[in-house]
Structures are given as C-alpha cells and as structure tokens.
Amino acid sequence: MARQASAALILVVEGEDDHFIFDEHINKSDVLLIAGVGGKQNVLGAAERAEKHNVLGVRFLIDSDYDRWARPALKYPTNVVSSKGHDAIMDMVVSADALVDRVVGVHARAARRRGIVIDPPAIRRDAFRLAGALAPIRIVNDMNEYQLKLRDFPFGRVTEVGGDLSELARIAVDRSSTVLLAEHVTANATTVQQELDLSEAHYVGDHDLFGALARVLQSHGVTVKAATLWNTFLAGLLCAHLGVTDWYQDLVNWGERNSRRVFACPCAA
C-alpha cells in the first residue's frame, strides 16, 4: 500500500555514522530519519522492495563506493540518492579543506612546539594521495572478487607515504587468505589507476583518508589514531559542508515536491 502524501517523509541512510551526522540537521517535523541495518546491500534491497510496492515519500541515501567502476551496468532504484564520490561523508570532506587542515593543526600543536614544521594543506594532499593509491586495489578486488582483506587497511605498515601501489598490494595480499600474487594485483590495479588519473570523480573513501592522514602525520612526528582524527573532523562539520553536496540538493528538491522541508539547519534557508 502506498503511503499517504500527508505523512512525514522517510529518509533512510546507510549506517550509524550517517545517521549521527544527519540527525543534527534534519527537519524532524517533516522527516523521519532511519539508519539502515546490515549495510548497503540491505538498504538497496529495501529500496527495491519499496519501489516495487510503490511506497511513496521515502528516499534511501547510499554510498556509491566503487560501483561506477566495478559495476558500471548497475542501476539503482529510482528512490535512491547516491553519493557523487565514494561515500556521502567524503562528499562533505572534499568541500571542507579548511576543516581538514584545522584537524591537522589541532593534533600537530605539540609537534610545532618541538620545532617541527607542519604544513596542513601539504599533509592533507599527501593523505589524499596515499589513500587514493589504495583505491585501484579496492576496485580490482570488487571487480574480480579477489576477497582481499582491505577493511581497516593498516596504513601504519606503509614505509613511504607517497603511495607506492606495489607496496600497498603486497600488504593487502599478506594480510589476506589468498593464493594471489602481489605482482598480479599490482598489474591489474595499475591499469585501473591509469583510468582513475583521468577521472574527475572523488574515489577516496572516508576511512582510508583518515587512516592515511594518521600515517602522514606520523611521518611528521605526530602520533594520533585515525579514529581520533575522524571524530575531530566530525565535531567540526557545519551545515555549509552538507549544503554544497549534490545529494543535499536532491533531497531538498524531493522535499519541496512533497511540500516538506527536509533540512532544518541554516543552510536550508
């Protein structure tokens, strides 16, 4: 049965982190915010069922991950709004250079007092480069179902922060139960890397970025956990960081079509 048009809209986000961020900005009078359970595939399954049964007034916000490369033929249900880059959080991160730099500066205070030169924009760029070097391996892993263990990738084991693809492949293979050779993974990932270099899409994942940022900071004499960097960034997120994303405008437009205001924060004014 279709939902009545007069009911509150429902926005389903992919996980608890997304729910935590959105909860501060959502207009709770017009929108019911729900955290999806079981990850992206379960959220997509719910979206498919809602579309099949013509359930109105509901949207599902998901992370694109590497679908555009690993599964280019995949079509999301019409009630799905997806991130432009790897994930919705990274869509905000790429608009928040100053905030990332501030996070670096906050955690590098002690190093500066010791006389270490800290250049937050350069550190941020190095972190993006290092995290981005892992993306081709993640993509070929998805495309070829290698089943490499890439979750919580140990950037701390990287000897050089420049992002050497062969070293990252070796670390990935070494920590996985696989008969794959690191050289084979490197060769396939190199082909993908060349395609990514020509792409304007943001393909760095949020967990990889903050893991890489922790490693780059370590190379500058700053010891801090990736989770701590993530939490500091989260504390500084503003309405404006949401407001510049494509999915933000998609959700605003959806609300307006239903005579509802999706966001209650100042950026929705």
N, C-alpha and C positions, 0 to 999 in steps of 0.2 A: 504494500500500500504506500502511495506517495505521501510524504509529509505535507502538512498544511503550510501554505505560504505565510501564515501569520506567526508560525512558531519561530523560535530563535534559530539562527543558523548554527551549523555544527562544523567546526574545523578540527580535523584530526591531523596531528603532527607525528613525526616518525618515532620520537623517543622522548625520554625524560629530560634530556638537556634542552631540546627544542621547547618542550612544554614549560620548563623553568623560565626560559627567555621570553616566550610569548605571553606568559601569564601576567607579566608586568605591564604589557602594552595592549592587551586585548580588551575590547569593549564587552564586559561581561553581561551587560544588559541585553545585548543583541546576539552574542555569540557564545556558544558552549565550546570550550576548548578541551580536547581529549588527547591524551598521549597514547599512541598506538602501542600494542603489545606484540612482542615476537619479531620485531624488526620490519624491514622494508617489505619483504615478500608478503607478510601477513597484512600489512597496511594496503598493499596493492590488491591483495585478494579481497579485502573488504571493499575497496573502491570498485572492483569489478562486479561484486555482488550488488552493491548499491546502484550501479549503472544499469545492471540487468533488470533490477526490480523498480527502476525509475524512482529512486529515492531522491527527493528534491531537497535543496537547502543544505547540502553537505559538500565539503571540499576536503581533499587529502593532500597535505603538503609533504613531499618526499624529496630525498636527496637523489640527484641524478647519478651520483657515483661515476662509474665509467661506462654507463650504458651506451652513450653515443659512439664509443669506440668498440667496446666488446660486443654489444648487441644493437647495431645500428638499425635493424629492422623492427625493433621493439616499439610498440605504440602504447602509450599509457591511456587508461580510460579518460573520458572527457571530463570527469570530475576531479582529476588530479592536476595539481600545480607542482611543478618541479623546479629545483634549483638551476640556476644558469651554469654555475660551476660544479665542482664535485659535490658540495653539500650546501645547505642553506646557511649554515654558520660561516662557511668560507665566503659566501656572497657578501656577508657583512664584513668579514675580515679584510677583503680586498678594498673595501671603501674606508677602512679605518687605519691607514698607515700611521697617522699621528698617535692613535691609541696603542698600536703595537710598539711603536718607538717609546712611548711612555712606559709601557710594561718593562721593556728592556732597561730603560733608565732607572726605574724604581729598584729593580733587582741588581743593578750594577753599581749602586751607590758605594758599597764597601770597596769594590774594586777601584773605583775612582779615587777614593781616599788613600788607596795604596799607590796611587800614581799611574794606574793602568789607563791608557787612552781608550775610551769607549765611544764608538760612533754608531748610535742606534739605527739610523737608516741603512748603513752598510751591513750591520748584523742582521737586520730584517731581510735584506736582499740575499744574503748568504744562506739564511734559513730557508727562504723560498726556493733557492737553487738546490739545496740539499734535499729538501722534501720533494721537490719536483723530479729529482733524479730517480726517486723510487716509483713514481707514477707509471712509467713504462713497464716495470716489472709487475706491478699490480694489474695492469691492463692485460698483459700476455697471460698472467695467471688466470684471470677471468675468462679470456678468450679460449684458452686451451685446457681449462680445468686442471691445472697443474697441482692444485691443492697445496701450494706453498703456505707455510705458516707466516703470515705477514701482519697479523694483528699485534698491536703494541710493538711495533718494529723497534729493535734495540739500536737506536741511533748512537747510543753511547759506545758501541763497539766499532763505530766508523773511525778509522785512523786519520783520515783527511776530510775536512768539512766541505771540500769543493764539489762533492757529489760524484764520485767515481762509480760508474754503472757496474763495472765488473766486480768491485768490492761489495757493493750492495747485493748483487746477485749471489755472490759466494756466501754472504751472511744469511741470506734468505734460504739458500739450499742447505746450509749447515744446520739450521735450526728446524728443518722440516724432515718428515719421514718420506723421503723420495729417492728414486734412483736417477733423477735428473742430474745432469752435469751443469755446473755453474756456467760453463762456456756456452752451453746450448741456450740457457735462459738469457745470457748476455746478448747473444747474437739476435735472438728474436726481439728482445727488448730494445736493441739498438735501432731496428727498423721502425718500431713504434715511436721511439724517441725522435727520430727524424721527422715524423709526421706531426708530433706534438710541437716541435720547434716552429712549425709553420702555422700552428693553430692559435687563435686569439682566446680560446676558452681557458678558463682557470681550472686546472686539473689537479691542483694540490688539495689533499684532504686536511681537515682541521687537526685531527690527531697527529698526522705526520708533521704538520707545520710546527706545532708546539713541541713535539719531540725533537725535531731538527733545531728549533730555536734553543732548546736546552743544551744541545750538543755544541752549537756555535758559541753560545755564551761560555760554556766550559772551556773552549779554546781560548777565551779571553780572560780566564781566571775567575769566572763566575759559576758557582755551583748552585743550581736550582733545578727542581724537578719540573718535568713537563706539565704535570697536573697543577702545580703551583702557578706556572705561567698562564695556563688556561683559566684558572679561577680568577687571577688578577685581571685578565682581559675581560672576562665575563662581568666583573664588577664595574667595569668602565663603559660597557655598552650603553649607547644612548638611542633615543627614538630615531635620531637622524641616520644612524647606521642601518636601521631597518628600512627607512624611507627611501633609500636610493636603490634598493634591490628590485629586480623585475617581478618577483613573486609578491612583493608588498603591493605593487600597483595592481597586479592581477586580482589579489584578494580584496583590495579596495573597490575595484570595479565590480566584482562579484557581489559585494555587499550592497553597492548602490543599485544594482539591478534588482535586488530583493528588498529595497528600501530599508536597509540596515547599515549601521556603521561598524565595520569590523574592528578598527583600532580606536583606542581611547586616548592615546598619548598625543602630545602636541604636534608630532609630525603628521597626524591625520587631519589636522585642522585645515 
